[in-house]
Amino acid sequence: MTQDVDFFERAALHRFPPKIIWMRCGNQRTAYIEGLIRNNVDAITDLESDRNVACLEIS
């Protein structure tokens, strides 16, 4: 999980793995980040099983 574009660019260059969850929310409190993760748990779970997707953006 990252808030930086570096990992997305690396995945695009080198392909899979890694699977990346890109947090597009800037610096936030831990509770806010926890809420994002909990609200996107289905998409995060789907990311693991989808072989054609390397990056999930959540904000």
Distance bins in CASP14 RR format, pairs under 12 A and 6 or more apart:
PFRMAT RR
TARGET T0000
AUTHOR 0000-0000-0000
RMODE 2
METHOD distances of the structure
MODEL  1
1 7 0 0 0 0 1 0 0 0 0 0 0
1 8 0 0 0 0 0 1 0 0 0 0 0
1 18 0 0 0 0 0 1 0 0 0 0 0
1 19 0 0 0 0 1 0 0 0 0 0 0
1 20 1 0 0 1 0 0 0 0 0 0 0
1 21 1 0 1 0 0 0 0 0 0 0 0
1 22 0 0 0 0 1 0 0 0 0 0 0
1 23 1 0 0 1 0 0 0 0 0 0 0
1 24 0 0 0 0 0 1 0 0 0 0 0
1 25 0 0 0 0 0 1 0 0 0 0 0
1 33 0 0 0 0 1 0 0 0 0 0 0
1 34 0 0 0 0 0 1 0 0 0 0 0
1 36 0 0 0 0 1 0 0 0 0 0 0
1 37 0 0 0 0 1 0 0 0 0 0 0
1 40 0 0 0 0 0 1 0 0 0 0 0
1 44 0 0 0 0 1 0 0 0 0 0 0
1 47 0 0 0 0 0 1 0 0 0 0 0
1 55 0 0 0 0 0 1 0 0 0 0 0
1 56 0 0 0 0 1 0 0 0 0 0 0
1 57 0 0 0 0 0 1 0 0 0 0 0
1 58 0 0 0 0 1 0 0 0 0 0 0
2 8 1 0 0 1 0 0 0 0 0 0 0
2 9 0 0 0 0 0 1 0 0 0 0 0
2 10 0 0 0 0 0 1 0 0 0 0 0
2 11 0 0 0 0 0 1 0 0 0 0 0
2 18 0 0 0 0 1 0 0 0 0 0 0
2 19 0 0 0 0 0 1 0 0 0 0 0
2 20 1 0 0 1 0 0 0 0 0 0 0
2 21 1 0 0 1 0 0 0 0 0 0 0
2 22 1 0 0 1 0 0 0 0 0 0 0
2 23 1 0 0 1 0 0 0 0 0 0 0
2 24 0 0 0 0 0 1 0 0 0 0 0
2 25 0 0 0 0 0 1 0 0 0 0 0
2 26 0 0 0 0 0 1 0 0 0 0 0
2 33 0 0 0 0 0 1 0 0 0 0 0
2 55 0 0 0 0 1 0 0 0 0 0 0
2 56 0 0 0 0 0 1 0 0 0 0 0
2 57 0 0 0 0 0 1 0 0 0 0 0
2 58 0 0 0 0 0 1 0 0 0 0 0
3 20 0 0 0 0 0 1 0 0 0 0 0
3 21 0 0 0 0 0 1 0 0 0 0 0
3 22 1 0 0 1 0 0 0 0 0 0 0
3 23 1 0 1 0 0 0 0 0 0 0 0
3 24 1 0 0 1 0 0 0 0 0 0 0
3 25 1 0 0 1 0 0 0 0 0 0 0
3 26 1 0 1 0 0 0 0 0 0 0 0
3 27 1 0 0 1 0 0 0 0 0 0 0
3 28 0 0 0 0 1 0 0 0 0 0 0
3 33 0 0 0 0 1 0 0 0 0 0 0
3 36 0 0 0 0 0 1 0 0 0 0 0
3 57 0 0 0 0 0 1 0 0 0 0 0
3 58 0 0 0 0 0 1 0 0 0 0 0
3 59 0 0 0 0 0 1 0 0 0 0 0
4 10 0 0 0 0 0 1 0 0 0 0 0
4 20 0 0 0 0 1 0 0 0 0 0 0
4 21 0 0 0 0 0 1 0 0 0 0 0
4 22 0 0 0 0 1 0 0 0 0 0 0
4 23 0 0 0 0 1 0 0 0 0 0 0
4 24 0 0 0 0 0 1 0 0 0 0 0
4 26 0 0 0 0 0 1 0 0 0 0 0
4 27 0 0 0 0 0 1 0 0 0 0 0
4 55 0 0 0 0 0 1 0 0 0 0 0
5 11 0 0 0 0 0 1 0 0 0 0 0
5 12 0 0 0 0 0 1 0 0 0 0 0
5 20 0 0 0 0 0 1 0 0 0 0 0
5 22 1 0 0 1 0 0 0 0 0 0 0
5 23 0 0 0 0 0 1 0 0 0 0 0
5 24 0 0 0 0 1 0 0 0 0 0 0
5 55 0 0 0 0 0 1 0 0 0 0 0
5 57 0 0 0 0 0 1 0 0 0 0 0
6 12 0 0 0 0 0 1 0 0 0 0 0
6 13 0 0 0 0 0 1 0 0 0 0 0
6 18 0 0 0 0 0 1 0 0 0 0 0
6 20 0 0 0 0 1 0 0 0 0 0 0
6 22 0 0 0 0 0 1 0 0 0 0 0
6 55 0 0 0 0 0 1 0 0 0 0 0
7 13 0 0 0 0 0 1 0 0 0 0 0
7 14 0 0 0 0 0 1 0 0 0 0 0
7 17 0 0 0 0 0 1 0 0 0 0 0
7 18 1 0 0 1 0 0 0 0 0 0 0
7 19 0 0 0 0 0 1 0 0 0 0 0
7 20 1 0 1 0 0 0 0 0 0 0 0
7 21 0 0 0 0 1 0 0 0 0 0 0
7 22 1 0 0 1 0 0 0 0 0 0 0
7 23 0 0 0 0 0 1 0 0 0 0 0
7 54 0 0 0 0 1 0 0 0 0 0 0
7 55 1 0 0 1 0 0 0 0 0 0 0
7 56 0 0 0 0 0 1 0 0 0 0 0
7 57 0 0 0 0 0 1 0 0 0 0 0
8 14 0 0 0 0 0 1 0 0 0 0 0
8 18 0 0 0 0 0 1 0 0 0 0 0
8 19 0 0 0 0 0 1 0 0 0 0 0
8 20 1 0 1 0 0 0 0 0 0 0 0
8 21 0 0 0 0 0 1 0 0 0 0 0
8 22 1 0 1 0 0 0 0 0 0 0 0
8 23 0 0 0 0 0 1 0 0 0 0 0
8 24 0 0 0 0 0 1 0 0 0 0 0
8 53 0 0 0 0 0 1 0 0 0 0 0
8 54 0 0 0 0 1 0 0 0 0 0 0
8 55 1 0 1 0 0 0 0 0 0 0 0
8 56 0 0 0 0 0 1 0 0 0 0 0
8 57 0 0 0 0 1 0 0 0 0 0 0
9 20 0 0 0 0 0 1 0 0 0 0 0
9 22 0 0 0 0 0 1 0 0 0 0 0
9 54 0 0 0 0 0 1 0 0 0 0 0
9 55 0 0 0 0 1 0 0 0 0 0 0
10 16 0 0 0 0 0 1 0 0 0 0 0
10 17 0 0 0 0 0 1 0 0 0 0 0
10 18 1 0 0 1 0 0 0 0 0 0 0
10 20 0 0 0 0 1 0 0 0 0 0 0
10 22 0 0 0 0 0 1 0 0 0 0 0
10 54 0 0 0 0 1 0 0 0 0 0 0
10 55 0 0 0 0 0 1 0 0 0 0 0
11 17 0 0 0 0 1 0 0 0 0 0 0
11 18 1 0 0 1 0 0 0 0 0 0 0
11 19 0 0 0 0 1 0 0 0 0 0 0
11 20 1 0 1 0 0 0 0 0 0 0 0
11 21 0 0 0 0 0 1 0 0 0 0 0
11 22 0 0 0 0 1 0 0 0 0 0 0
11 47 0 0 0 0 0 1 0 0 0 0 0
11 53 0 0 0 0 0 1 0 0 0 0 0
11 54 1 0 1 0 0 0 0 0 0 0 0
11 55 1 0 1 0 0 0 0 0 0 0 0
11 56 0 0 0 0 0 1 0 0 0 0 0
12 18 0 0 0 0 0 1 0 0 0 0 0
12 20 0 0 0 0 1 0 0 0 0 0 0
12 22 0 0 0 0 0 1 0 0 0 0 0
12 54 1 0 0 1 0 0 0 0 0 0 0
12 55 0 0 0 0 1 0 0 0 0 0 0
13 54 0 0 0 0 0 1 0 0 0 0 0
14 20 0 0 0 0 0 1 0 0 0 0 0
14 54 0 0 0 0 1 0 0 0 0 0 0
15 51 0 0 0 0 0 1 0 0 0 0 0
15 52 0 0 0 0 0 1 0 0 0 0 0
15 53 0 0 0 0 0 1 0 0 0 0 0
15 54 1 0 0 1 0 0 0 0 0 0 0
15 55 0 0 0 0 0 1 0 0 0 0 0
16 47 0 0 0 0 0 1 0 0 0 0 0
16 48 0 0 0 0 0 1 0 0 0 0 0
16 50 0 0 0 0 0 1 0 0 0 0 0
16 51 1 0 0 1 0 0 0 0 0 0 0
16 52 0 0 0 0 1 0 0 0 0 0 0
16 53 0 0 0 0 1 0 0 0 0 0 0
16 54 1 0 1 0 0 0 0 0 0 0 0
16 55 0 0 0 0 0 1 0 0 0 0 0
17 47 0 0 0 0 0 1 0 0 0 0 0
17 48 0 0 0 0 0 1 0 0 0 0 0
17 51 0 0 0 0 0 1 0 0 0 0 0
17 53 0 0 0 0 0 1 0 0 0 0 0
17 54 1 0 0 1 0 0 0 0 0 0 0
17 55 0 0 0 0 0 1 0 0 0 0 0
18 47 0 0 0 0 0 1 0 0 0 0 0
18 48 0 0 0 0 0 1 0 0 0 0 0
18 53 0 0 0 0 0 1 0 0 0 0 0
18 54 1 0 0 1 0 0 0 0 0 0 0
18 55 0 0 0 0 1 0 0 0 0 0 0
18 56 0 0 0 0 0 1 0 0 0 0 0
19 43 0 0 0 0 0 1 0 0 0 0 0
19 44 0 0 0 0 1 0 0 0 0 0 0
19 45 0 0 0 0 0 1 0 0 0 0 0
19 46 0 0 0 0 0 1 0 0 0 0 0
19 47 1 0 1 0 0 0 0 0 0 0 0
19 48 1 0 0 1 0 0 0 0 0 0 0
19 49 0 0 0 0 0 1 0 0 0 0 0
19 50 0 0 0 0 1 0 0 0 0 0 0
19 51 0 0 0 0 0 1 0 0 0 0 0
19 52 0 0 0 0 0 1 0 0 0 0 0
19 53 1 0 0 1 0 0 0 0 0 0 0
19 54 1 0 0 1 0 0 0 0 0 0 0
19 55 1 0 0 1 0 0 0 0 0 0 0
19 56 1 0 0 1 0 0 0 0 0 0 0
20 44 0 0 0 0 0 1 0 0 0 0 0
20 47 0 0 0 0 1 0 0 0 0 0 0
20 48 0 0 0 0 0 1 0 0 0 0 0
20 53 0 0 0 0 1 0 0 0 0 0 0
20 54 1 0 0 1 0 0 0 0 0 0 0
20 55 1 0 1 0 0 0 0 0 0 0 0
20 56 1 0 0 1 0 0 0 0 0 0 0
20 57 0 0 0 0 1 0 0 0 0 0 0
20 58 0 0 0 0 0 1 0 0 0 0 0
21 33 0 0 0 0 0 1 0 0 0 0 0
21 36 0 0 0 0 1 0 0 0 0 0 0
21 37 0 0 0 0 1 0 0 0 0 0 0
21 40 0 0 0 0 1 0 0 0 0 0 0
21 41 0 0 0 0 0 1 0 0 0 0 0
21 43 0 0 0 0 1 0 0 0 0 0 0
21 44 1 0 0 1 0 0 0 0 0 0 0
21 45 0 0 0 0 0 1 0 0 0 0 0
21 46 0 0 0 0 0 1 0 0 0 0 0
21 47 1 0 0 1 0 0 0 0 0 0 0
21 48 0 0 0 0 0 1 0 0 0 0 0
21 53 0 0 0 0 0 1 0 0 0 0 0
21 54 0 0 0 0 0 1 0 0 0 0 0
21 55 1 0 0 1 0 0 0 0 0 0 0
21 56 1 0 1 0 0 0 0 0 0 0 0
21 57 0 0 0 0 1 0 0 0 0 0 0
21 58 1 0 0 1 0 0 0 0 0 0 0
21 59 0 0 0 0 0 1 0 0 0 0 0
22 36 0 0 0 0 0 1 0 0 0 0 0
22 40 0 0 0 0 0 1 0 0 0 0 0
22 43 0 0 0 0 0 1 0 0 0 0 0
22 44 0 0 0 0 0 1 0 0 0 0 0
22 47 0 0 0 0 0 1 0 0 0 0 0
22 53 0 0 0 0 0 1 0 0 0 0 0
22 54 0 0 0 0 0 1 0 0 0 0 0
22 55 1 0 1 0 0 0 0 0 0 0 0
22 56 1 0 0 1 0 0 0 0 0 0 0
22 57 1 0 1 0 0 0 0 0 0 0 0
22 58 1 0 0 1 0 0 0 0 0 0 0
22 59 0 0 0 0 1 0 0 0 0 0 0
23 32 0 0 0 0 0 1 0 0 0 0 0
23 33 1 0 0 1 0 0 0 0 0 0 0
23 34 0 0 0 0 0 1 0 0 0 0 0
23 35 0 0 0 0 0 1 0 0 0 0 0
23 36 1 0 0 1 0 0 0 0 0 0 0
23 37 0 0 0 0 1 0 0 0 0 0 0
23 40 0 0 0 0 1 0 0 0 0 0 0
23 44 0 0 0 0 0 1 0 0 0 0 0
23 55 0 0 0 0 0 1 0 0 0 0 0
23 56 0 0 0 0 1 0 0 0 0 0 0
23 57 0 0 0 0 1 0 0 0 0 0 0
23 58 1 0 0 1 0 0 0 0 0 0 0
23 59 1 0 0 1 0 0 0 0 0 0 0
24 33 0 0 0 0 0 1 0 0 0 0 0
24 36 0 0 0 0 1 0 0 0 0 0 0
24 40 0 0 0 0 0 1 0 0 0 0 0
24 55 0 0 0 0 0 1 0 0 0 0 0
24 56 0 0 0 0 0 1 0 0 0 0 0
24 57 1 0 1 0 0 0 0 0 0 0 0
24 58 1 0 0 1 0 0 0 0 0 0 0
24 59 1 1 0 0 0 0 0 0 0 0 0
25 32 1 0 0 1 0 0 0 0 0 0 0
25 33 1 0 0 1 0 0 0 0 0 0 0
25 34 0 0 0 0 0 1 0 0 0 0 0
25 35 0 0 0 0 0 1 0 0 0 0 0
25 36 1 0 0 1 0 0 0 0 0 0 0
25 37 0 0 0 0 0 1 0 0 0 0 0
25 39 0 0 0 0 0 1 0 0 0 0 0
25 40 0 0 0 0 0 1 0 0 0 0 0
25 57 0 0 0 0 0 1 0 0 0 0 0
25 58 1 0 0 1 0 0 0 0 0 0 0
25 59 1 0 1 0 0 0 0 0 0 0 0
26 32 0 0 0 0 1 0 0 0 0 0 0
26 33 0 0 0 0 1 0 0 0 0 0 0
26 36 0 0 0 0 0 1 0 0 0 0 0
26 58 0 0 0 0 0 1 0 0 0 0 0
26 59 0 0 0 0 1 0 0 0 0 0 0
27 33 0 0 0 0 1 0 0 0 0 0 0
28 34 0 0 0 0 1 0 0 0 0 0 0
28 35 0 0 0 0 1 0 0 0 0 0 0
28 36 0 0 0 0 1 0 0 0 0 0 0
28 37 0 0 0 0 0 1 0 0 0 0 0
28 58 0 0 0 0 0 1 0 0 0 0 0
28 59 0 0 0 0 0 1 0 0 0 0 0
29 35 0 0 0 0 0 1 0 0 0 0 0
29 36 0 0 0 0 0 1 0 0 0 0 0
30 36 0 0 0 0 0 1 0 0 0 0 0
30 37 0 0 0 0 0 1 0 0 0 0 0
31 37 0 0 0 0 0 1 0 0 0 0 0
31 38 0 0 0 0 0 1 0 0 0 0 0
32 38 0 0 0 0 0 1 0 0 0 0 0
32 39 0 0 0 0 0 1 0 0 0 0 0
32 58 0 0 0 0 0 1 0 0 0 0 0
32 59 0 0 0 0 0 1 0 0 0 0 0
33 39 0 0 0 0 0 1 0 0 0 0 0
33 40 0 0 0 0 0 1 0 0 0 0 0
33 58 0 0 0 0 1 0 0 0 0 0 0
33 59 0 0 0 0 0 1 0 0 0 0 0
34 40 0 0 0 0 0 1 0 0 0 0 0
34 41 0 0 0 0 0 1 0 0 0 0 0
35 41 0 0 0 0 1 0 0 0 0 0 0
35 44 0 0 0 0 0 1 0 0 0 0 0
35 58 0 0 0 0 1 0 0 0 0 0 0
35 59 0 0 0 0 0 1 0 0 0 0 0
36 43 0 0 0 0 0 1 0 0 0 0 0
36 44 0 0 0 0 1 0 0 0 0 0 0
36 56 0 0 0 0 0 1 0 0 0 0 0
36 57 0 0 0 0 0 1 0 0 0 0 0
36 58 1 0 1 0 0 0 0 0 0 0 0
36 59 1 0 0 1 0 0 0 0 0 0 0
37 43 0 0 0 0 0 1 0 0 0 0 0
37 44 1 0 0 1 0 0 0 0 0 0 0
37 45 0 0 0 0 0 1 0 0 0 0 0
37 56 0 0 0 0 0 1 0 0 0 0 0
37 58 1 0 0 1 0 0 0 0 0 0 0
38 44 0 0 0 0 1 0 0 0 0 0 0
38 58 0 0 0 0 0 1 0 0 0 0 0
39 58 0 0 0 0 1 0 0 0 0 0 0
39 59 0 0 0 0 0 1 0 0 0 0 0
40 46 0 0 0 0 1 0 0 0 0 0 0
40 47 0 0 0 0 1 0 0 0 0 0 0
40 56 1 0 0 1 0 0 0 0 0 0 0
40 57 0 0 0 0 1 0 0 0 0 0 0
40 58 1 0 1 0 0 0 0 0 0 0 0
40 59 0 0 0 0 1 0 0 0 0 0 0
41 47 0 0 0 0 0 1 0 0 0 0 0
41 48 0 0 0 0 0 1 0 0 0 0 0
41 56 0 0 0 0 0 1 0 0 0 0 0
41 58 0 0 0 0 0 1 0 0 0 0 0
42 48 0 0 0 0 0 1 0 0 0 0 0
42 49 0 0 0 0 0 1 0 0 0 0 0
42 56 0 0 0 0 0 1 0 0 0 0 0
42 58 0 0 0 0 0 1 0 0 0 0 0
43 49 0 0 0 0 0 1 0 0 0 0 0
43 50 0 0 0 0 1 0 0 0 0 0 0
43 53 0 0 0 0 1 0 0 0 0 0 0
43 55 0 0 0 0 0 1 0 0 0 0 0
43 56 1 0 1 0 0 0 0 0 0 0 0
43 57 0 0 0 0 1 0 0 0 0 0 0
43 58 1 0 0 1 0 0 0 0 0 0 0
43 59 0 0 0 0 0 1 0 0 0 0 0
44 50 0 0 0 0 0 1 0 0 0 0 0
44 53 0 0 0 0 0 1 0 0 0 0 0
44 55 0 0 0 0 0 1 0 0 0 0 0
44 56 1 0 0 1 0 0 0 0 0 0 0
44 57 0 0 0 0 0 1 0 0 0 0 0
44 58 0 0 0 0 1 0 0 0 0 0 0
45 56 0 0 0 0 0 1 0 0 0 0 0
46 52 0 0 0 0 0 1 0 0 0 0 0
46 53 0 0 0 0 1 0 0 0 0 0 0
46 56 0 0 0 0 1 0 0 0 0 0 0
47 53 1 0 0 1 0 0 0 0 0 0 0
47 54 0 0 0 0 1 0 0 0 0 0 0
47 55 0 0 0 0 1 0 0 0 0 0 0
47 56 1 0 1 0 0 0 0 0 0 0 0
47 57 0 0 0 0 0 1 0 0 0 0 0
47 58 0 0 0 0 0 1 0 0 0 0 0
48 54 0 0 0 0 0 1 0 0 0 0 0
48 56 0 0 0 0 1 0 0 0 0 0 0
50 56 0 0 0 0 1 0 0 0 0 0 0
END
